[in-house]
Amino acid sequence: MIYTAIDTFYLTNQQLEDSPSRKDDIDVATETTLRIYGCDLIQESGILLKLPQAVMATGQVLFHRFYCKKSFKKFNVKMVAASCVWLASKLEECPRKARQVLIVFHRMECRRENLLLEHLDTSSKKYGDLKTNLIRTERHLLKEMGFICHVEHPHKFISNYLATLETPPELSQEAWNLANDCLRTTLCVRFKSEVVACGVVCAAARRFQVPLPENPSWWKAFDADKSGIDEVCRVLAHLYSLPKAEFIPVCKEDSSFATSARSSDVPNTSISKDNLLIGNGANDKGASDAGNQVVGKEEVVETDPGKLKASEKNDDGSSSRITINAGGSLPEPEPKLTTSEKKSESGERVRDKEKDKERERERERERDRSRKRVREDSERDRDKAKERDHRSKDREKDYGRMEKPKHHHSSRERDYSSSYSSREKDRRRHHSYA
């Protein structure tokens, strides 16, 4: 039983040997080749999608963890690699659209399998099926991980370890390259990141013949053991001795990204001259025989008294069948086209293509005009809203200026009140003297 938790997804050698792929009769060499092939797809697609190295490293670790729980026979390695890239880009906060991932994997498969390069039509049924399968595979990934996708890479320890050991600066790039290469192996599910980082540093030091302190042992300061470091170096040496990984079709489900045929597979449907030279007499004789009869290079097969068919072998080994009428005569061959007719047909095809392109350009111009109208309408609405706001503000200002306080009096009223108060004071003063 494998328990998945934060930074505790580690397996023993026995658990790796009893993997689900082994139970489906997939040998060790095939599983190793498919693991390397899937990691190569993740690395190459990450470069084409312009993703940072952390995304590619996370995708490869998720790839190895998934196939520790599932078999290569039940899940296609190409679709799982695409789902790992898509999920890792979101985990590392560098998301990419599903359309971009599918287009990149489609182009990679065409280049790797020597297929005709065709653009993946996003409005086709093939693209819809691929997108649905991508989302379904990502759901399987999250389910098997228990939605715990925390990954700790050895890269962040390498710089600190090399700075502590005071190694030459050229050792850093070599150790970084080895850390990227070790992601193609199962070291990420067997050892902790500290042990893998120590093994990478040891392998880089051996390659550059840089001595590391042995007394006291340098790996003890980094919480690693000698056996784990030796195993990391051995696995890396074995990885470099393997040939380039090629795709091995072991999955029951066909999840091919490409839709075109191989560029070298050109069907040959031409009729040989021997078929056209067979006379009625030979056909009548062949129709009366009980078995098969060879006329020149043609093999006549008796199917029923009223209809016979002849199969011929072309130069490339493909067979084409010609129907022989009940009377024993071959159908009239299609007349060969003259040079002018061929030119006219090719000209018609070119004109049809030009018309299609012109219609497509017209539709694109119509879409641009509609987008422009929508943009102008939205700008017009915004301008109207701004104008209404300005008018409302101006009305508020005018109303504020027109409104005056009620307790203010006119100058005539102020003069009258002041004169009235002075007369009242004089009268009171006169009465007081009296």
C-alpha positions as CSV (number, residue, x, y, z in Angstrom):
1,M,0.0,0.0,0.0
2,I,1.4,3.4,-1.0
3,Y,0.5,6.3,1.3
4,T,0.5,9.7,-0.3
5,A,1.1,12.7,1.9
6,I,3.2,15.8,1.8
7,D,6.8,14.9,0.9
8,T,6.3,11.3,1.9
9,F,5.7,9.7,-1.5
10,Y,8.6,7.3,-1.5
11,L,8.7,3.6,-2.5
12,T,11.0,0.7,-1.8
13,N,12.7,-1.3,-4.5
14,Q,10.3,-4.2,-3.9
15,Q,7.3,-1.9,-4.5
16,L,8.9,-0.6,-7.7
17,E,9.4,-4.2,-8.9
18,D,5.8,-5.1,-8.2
19,S,4.4,-2.1,-10.1
20,P,1.0,-2.3,-11.8
21,S,2.8,-2.4,-15.2
22,R,4.7,-5.5,-14.2
23,K,1.4,-7.2,-13.3
24,D,0.2,-6.4,-16.8
25,D,3.1,-8.4,-18.3
26,I,5.3,-5.3,-19.2
27,D,8.9,-6.0,-18.6
28,V,11.4,-3.7,-16.8
29,A,13.1,-2.6,-20.0
30,T,9.8,-1.5,-21.6
31,E,8.7,0.3,-18.5
32,T,12.0,2.1,-18.2
33,T,11.9,3.1,-21.9
34,L,8.4,4.5,-21.6
35,R,9.2,6.4,-18.5
36,I,12.2,8.1,-20.2
37,Y,10.1,8.7,-23.3
38,G,7.3,10.4,-21.3
39,C,9.8,12.6,-19.4
40,D,11.4,13.6,-22.8
41,L,7.9,14.7,-24.0
42,I,7.4,16.7,-20.9
43,Q,10.8,18.4,-21.2
44,E,10.5,19.2,-24.9
45,S,6.9,20.5,-24.5
46,G,7.9,22.7,-21.6
47,I,10.6,24.3,-23.8
48,L,8.1,24.9,-26.7
49,L,5.5,26.3,-24.3
50,K,8.2,28.6,-22.8
51,L,7.7,27.3,-19.2
52,P,10.3,27.5,-16.5
53,Q,12.3,24.5,-15.5
54,A,10.4,24.1,-12.2
55,V,7.2,23.3,-14.2
56,M,9.0,20.6,-16.2
57,A,10.5,19.1,-13.1
58,T,7.2,19.0,-11.3
59,G,5.5,17.4,-14.3
60,Q,8.1,14.7,-14.5
61,V,7.8,13.9,-10.8
62,L,4.0,13.7,-11.2
63,F,4.5,11.4,-14.2
64,H,6.6,8.9,-12.2
65,R,4.2,9.0,-9.2
66,F,1.2,8.3,-11.4
67,Y,2.8,5.3,-13.1
68,C,3.7,3.9,-9.7
69,K,0.0,3.4,-9.1
70,K,-1.3,2.8,-12.6
71,S,-0.2,0.7,-15.5
72,F,1.2,1.8,-18.9
73,K,-1.2,-0.6,-20.5
74,K,-4.3,1.2,-19.2
75,F,-3.2,4.8,-19.7
76,N,-1.5,6.2,-22.8
77,V,1.9,7.6,-22.0
78,K,1.5,10.6,-24.4
79,M,-1.8,11.8,-22.9
80,V,-0.5,11.3,-19.4
81,A,2.6,13.4,-20.2
82,A,0.4,16.2,-21.7
83,S,-1.8,16.1,-18.6
84,C,1.2,16.3,-16.3
85,V,2.5,19.4,-18.1
86,W,-0.9,21.0,-18.0
87,L,-1.3,20.3,-14.2
88,A,2.2,21.3,-13.4
89,S,1.9,24.6,-15.1
90,K,-1.1,25.4,-12.8
91,L,0.7,24.1,-9.7
92,E,3.7,26.3,-10.4
93,E,1.5,29.4,-11.2
94,C,2.5,29.5,-14.9
95,P,-0.8,28.2,-16.4
96,R,-1.1,27.4,-20.1
97,K,-4.4,26.8,-22.0
98,A,-5.4,23.3,-22.9
99,R,-5.4,24.4,-26.5
100,Q,-1.8,25.3,-26.4
101,V,-0.7,22.1,-24.7
102,L,-2.6,20.0,-27.3
103,I,-1.2,21.9,-30.3
104,V,2.3,21.5,-29.0
105,F,1.9,17.7,-28.4
106,H,0.3,17.3,-31.8
107,R,3.2,19.0,-33.5
108,M,5.8,17.0,-31.5
109,E,4.1,13.7,-32.5
110,C,4.1,14.7,-36.1
111,R,7.8,15.4,-36.0
112,R,8.7,12.3,-34.0
113,E,6.6,9.9,-36.0
114,N,7.6,11.4,-39.4
115,L,4.0,12.4,-40.2
116,L,2.7,15.1,-42.4
117,L,2.7,18.4,-40.5
118,E,-0.8,19.7,-40.2
119,H,-2.3,22.3,-38.0
120,L,-4.7,20.9,-35.3
121,D,-8.1,22.3,-36.1
122,T,-9.6,23.5,-32.8
123,S,-13.1,23.2,-34.3
124,S,-12.8,19.6,-35.3
125,K,-14.2,16.5,-33.6
126,K,-10.6,15.2,-33.1
127,Y,-9.7,18.3,-31.0
128,G,-12.8,18.0,-28.9
129,D,-12.0,14.3,-28.1
130,L,-8.4,15.2,-27.3
131,K,-9.5,18.0,-24.9
132,T,-12.0,15.7,-23.2
133,N,-9.4,13.0,-22.8
134,L,-6.9,15.6,-21.4
135,I,-9.3,16.8,-18.8
136,R,-10.3,13.2,-17.8
137,T,-6.6,12.2,-17.5
138,E,-5.9,15.2,-15.3
139,R,-8.8,14.1,-13.1
140,H,-7.2,10.7,-12.8
141,L,-3.9,12.2,-11.8
142,L,-5.5,14.3,-9.0
143,K,-7.4,11.3,-7.8
144,E,-4.4,9.0,-7.6
145,M,-2.4,11.8,-5.8
146,G,-5.2,12.4,-3.4
147,F,-5.1,16.0,-4.5
148,I,-1.7,16.3,-2.7
149,C,0.7,17.4,-5.4
150,H,3.5,18.9,-3.3
151,V,6.9,18.3,-4.9
152,E,10.3,19.2,-3.5
153,H,13.1,19.3,-6.1
154,P,16.8,18.7,-5.4
155,H,17.7,21.8,-7.4
156,K,17.2,24.2,-4.4
157,F,19.7,22.2,-2.3
158,I,22.5,22.1,-4.9
159,S,23.6,25.7,-4.7
160,N,23.7,25.6,-0.9
161,Y,25.7,22.4,-0.9
162,L,28.2,23.6,-3.4
163,A,28.7,26.9,-1.6
164,T,29.2,25.1,1.7
165,L,31.8,22.7,0.1
166,E,33.5,25.6,-1.6
167,T,33.7,23.9,-5.0
168,P,34.8,25.5,-8.3
169,P,32.1,27.5,-10.1
170,E,32.0,25.3,-13.2
171,L,30.7,22.5,-11.0
172,S,27.3,24.3,-10.5
173,Q,26.2,24.0,-14.1
174,E,27.2,20.3,-14.3
175,A,25.3,19.5,-11.1
176,W,22.3,21.3,-12.4
177,N,22.3,19.4,-15.6
178,L,22.6,16.1,-13.7
179,A,19.7,17.1,-11.5
180,N,17.6,17.6,-14.6
181,D,18.6,14.2,-16.1
182,C,17.9,12.3,-12.9
183,L,14.2,13.3,-13.2
184,R,14.0,10.8,-16.1
185,T,14.6,8.0,-13.6
186,T,12.7,6.8,-10.5
187,L,15.1,8.5,-8.1
188,C,12.4,11.1,-7.3
189,V,10.1,8.4,-5.8
190,R,12.9,6.4,-4.1
191,F,15.0,9.0,-2.2
192,K,14.5,12.4,-0.6
193,S,15.6,15.5,-2.4
194,E,18.6,16.0,0.0
195,V,20.0,12.5,-0.9
196,V,19.5,13.1,-4.7
197,A,21.2,16.5,-4.4
198,C,24.2,14.9,-2.6
199,G,24.4,12.2,-5.3
200,V,24.3,14.8,-8.0
201,V,27.1,16.8,-6.4
202,C,29.2,13.6,-6.0
203,A,28.7,12.7,-9.6
204,A,29.6,16.2,-10.8
205,A,32.7,16.2,-8.6
206,R,33.8,12.8,-10.0
207,R,33.3,14.0,-13.6
208,F,35.5,17.2,-12.9
209,Q,37.9,15.2,-10.6
210,V,37.2,17.6,-7.7
211,P,38.0,16.0,-4.3
212,L,35.4,16.3,-1.6
213,P,36.2,16.1,2.2
214,E,36.2,12.6,3.5
215,N,37.2,13.1,7.1
216,P,34.7,14.0,8.4
217,S,32.4,12.7,5.7
218,W,30.8,15.6,3.8
219,W,27.4,13.9,3.2
220,K,26.7,13.6,7.0
221,A,26.4,17.4,7.2
222,F,23.5,17.2,4.6
223,D,21.5,14.4,6.2
224,A,22.4,11.8,3.6
225,D,24.0,8.3,3.6
226,K,26.7,6.8,1.5
227,S,24.6,4.0,0.1
228,G,22.0,6.4,-1.2
229,I,24.6,8.6,-2.9
230,D,26.2,5.5,-4.5
231,E,22.8,4.4,-5.8
232,V,22.1,7.8,-7.3
233,C,25.5,7.8,-9.1
234,R,24.9,4.2,-10.4
235,V,21.4,5.1,-11.7
236,L,22.8,8.1,-13.5
237,A,25.6,6.1,-15.1
238,H,23.0,3.5,-16.3
239,L,20.8,6.2,-17.7
240,Y,23.6,7.5,-19.9
241,S,24.4,4.0,-21.2
242,L,20.8,3.6,-22.6
243,P,19.9,4.4,-26.2
244,K,17.4,7.1,-27.1
245,A,13.9,6.2,-25.9
246,E,11.3,5.4,-28.6
247,F,7.6,5.0,-28.2
248,I,6.4,1.5,-27.6
249,P,2.6,0.9,-28.2
250,V,1.5,-1.1,-25.2
251,C,-1.7,0.8,-24.2
252,K,-5.1,-0.5,-25.2
253,E,-6.4,3.0,-25.6
254,D,-5.4,4.9,-28.8
255,S,-4.8,8.5,-27.8
256,S,-2.8,9.7,-30.8
257,F,-2.5,13.4,-31.2
258,A,-1.9,13.3,-35.0
259,T,-4.5,12.9,-37.6
260,S,-2.4,12.7,-40.8
261,A,-0.7,9.7,-42.3
262,R,3.0,9.1,-42.7
263,S,4.6,11.2,-45.4
264,S,6.2,8.1,-46.9
265,D,2.9,6.2,-47.2
266,V,1.6,7.2,-50.6
267,P,-1.2,4.9,-51.7
268,N,-0.8,3.4,-55.2
269,T,-4.1,2.9,-56.9
270,S,-2.9,2.8,-60.6
271,I,-3.9,0.0,-62.9
272,S,-1.1,-2.0,-64.6
273,K,-1.0,-2.4,-68.3
274,D,-1.4,-6.2,-68.0
275,N,-5.0,-5.7,-66.7
276,L,-5.9,-3.5,-69.7
277,L,-4.4,-6.0,-72.2
278,I,-6.4,-9.1,-71.0
279,G,-8.7,-10.1,-73.8
280,N,-12.2,-11.5,-73.7
281,G,-11.0,-15.0,-74.5
282,A,-8.7,-15.2,-71.6
283,N,-11.4,-13.9,-69.3
284,D,-13.9,-16.5,-70.7
285,K,-11.4,-19.3,-70.1
286,G,-10.7,-18.0,-66.6
287,A,-14.4,-17.9,-65.8
288,S,-14.9,-21.5,-66.9
289,D,-12.1,-22.9,-64.7
290,A,-13.1,-24.2,-61.2
291,G,-10.0,-22.9,-59.4
292,N,-7.8,-19.9,-59.6
293,Q,-6.0,-19.1,-62.9
294,V,-3.0,-16.7,-63.4
295,V,-3.2,-14.6,-66.5
296,G,0.1,-12.8,-67.0
297,K,0.7,-11.2,-63.6
298,E,-3.0,-11.2,-62.6
299,E,-4.8,-13.7,-60.3
300,V,-8.4,-14.2,-61.1
301,V,-10.6,-15.2,-58.2
302,E,-14.0,-16.9,-58.8
303,T,-16.6,-15.4,-56.6
304,D,-19.9,-16.2,-58.4
305,P,-21.0,-17.2,-61.8
306,G,-22.1,-13.7,-62.7
307,K,-19.2,-11.6,-61.4
308,L,-15.5,-12.2,-61.0
309,K,-12.8,-10.1,-59.5
310,A,-9.1,-9.9,-60.3
311,S,-6.4,-8.8,-57.8
312,E,-3.1,-7.5,-58.8
313,K,0.1,-6.9,-56.9
314,N,1.6,-3.5,-57.3
315,D,5.3,-2.7,-57.1
316,D,5.0,-1.6,-53.5
317,G,3.2,-4.8,-52.4
318,S,-0.3,-3.3,-52.2
319,S,-3.1,-5.0,-53.9
320,S,-5.9,-3.5,-56.0
321,R,-9.0,-5.3,-57.2
322,I,-10.7,-5.0,-60.6
323,T,-14.2,-6.2,-61.2
324,I,-14.8,-8.4,-64.2
325,N,-18.2,-8.4,-65.8
326,A,-20.4,-11.5,-66.2
327,G,-19.5,-11.6,-69.9
328,G,-15.9,-11.9,-69.1
329,S,-14.9,-8.5,-70.3
330,L,-13.0,-5.9,-68.4
331,P,-14.6,-2.5,-67.8
332,E,-13.7,0.2,-70.1
333,P,-10.5,2.0,-68.8
334,E,-10.8,5.6,-68.0
335,P,-9.4,7.7,-70.8
336,K,-6.1,9.4,-69.9
337,L,-6.3,13.2,-69.5
338,T,-4.3,15.3,-71.9
339,T,-1.9,18.0,-70.7
340,S,-4.4,20.8,-71.4
341,E,-7.2,19.0,-69.5
342,K,-4.8,18.4,-66.6
343,K,-3.9,22.1,-66.6
344,S,-7.5,23.1,-66.7
345,E,-8.4,20.8,-63.7
346,S,-5.4,22.1,-61.7
347,G,-6.5,25.6,-62.6
348,E,-10.0,24.9,-61.4
349,R,-8.7,23.5,-58.1
350,V,-6.5,26.6,-57.7
351,R,-9.5,28.8,-58.4
352,D,-11.6,26.9,-55.9
353,K,-8.9,27.3,-53.3
354,E,-8.6,31.0,-54.0
355,K,-12.4,31.3,-53.7
356,D,-12.3,29.5,-50.4
357,K,-9.6,31.8,-49.2
358,E,-11.4,34.9,-50.3
359,R,-14.6,33.7,-48.5
360,E,-12.5,33.1,-45.4
361,R,-11.0,36.6,-45.7
362,E,-14.5,38.1,-46.2
363,R,-15.7,36.4,-43.1
364,E,-12.7,37.6,-41.1
365,R,-13.4,41.2,-42.3
366,E,-17.0,40.9,-41.3
367,R,-16.0,39.7,-37.9
368,D,-13.6,42.6,-37.6
369,R,-16.3,45.0,-38.6
370,S,-18.7,43.6,-36.1
371,R,-16.1,43.8,-33.3
372,K,-15.4,47.4,-34.4
373,R,-19.1,48.2,-34.2
374,V,-19.4,46.7,-30.7
375,R,-16.3,48.7,-29.6
376,E,-17.8,51.9,-31.0
377,D,-21.1,51.3,-29.3
378,S,-19.5,50.7,-26.0
379,E,-17.3,53.8,-26.3
380,R,-20.4,55.8,-27.3
381,D,-22.3,54.5,-24.2
382,R,-19.3,55.4,-22.0
383,D,-19.2,58.9,-23.5
384,K,-23.0,59.4,-22.9
385,A,-22.6,58.2,-19.3
386,K,-19.8,60.7,-18.7
387,E,-21.8,63.5,-20.2
388,R,-24.8,62.7,-18.0
389,D,-22.5,62.7,-15.0
390,H,-21.1,66.1,-15.9
391,R,-24.6,67.6,-16.5
392,S,-25.8,66.3,-13.1
393,K,-22.8,67.8,-11.4
394,D,-23.3,71.2,-13.2
395,R,-27.0,71.2,-12.1
396,E,-26.0,70.6,-8.5
397,K,-23.5,73.5,-8.6
398,D,-26.1,75.9,-10.1
399,Y,-28.7,74.9,-7.6
400,G,-26.2,75.4,-4.8
401,R,-25.5,79.0,-6.0
402,M,-29.1,79.9,-6.4
403,E,-30.1,78.8,-3.0
404,K,-29.5,81.4,-0.2
405,P,-29.8,81.2,3.5
406,K,-33.2,82.3,4.9
407,H,-31.9,84.2,7.9
408,H,-30.1,86.8,5.7
409,H,-31.9,90.2,5.4
410,S,-31.7,92.9,2.8
411,S,-29.8,96.1,3.4
412,R,-33.1,98.1,3.6
413,E,-34.3,95.8,6.4
414,R,-31.0,96.1,8.2
415,D,-31.2,99.9,8.0
416,Y,-34.8,100.0,9.2
417,S,-34.1,97.7,12.1
418,S,-31.0,99.7,13.1
419,S,-32.9,103.0,13.0
420,Y,-35.8,101.5,15.0
421,S,-33.4,100.2,17.7
422,S,-31.7,103.7,18.0
423,R,-35.1,105.5,18.4
424,E,-36.2,103.0,21.0
425,K,-33.0,103.6,22.9
426,D,-33.5,107.4,22.8
427,R,-37.1,107.1,24.1
428,R,-36.0,104.9,26.9
429,R,-33.3,107.3,27.9
430,H,-35.7,110.2,27.8
431,H,-38.2,108.5,30.0
432,S,-35.5,107.5,32.5
433,Y,-34.5,111.2,32.9
434,A,-38.0,112.3,33.4
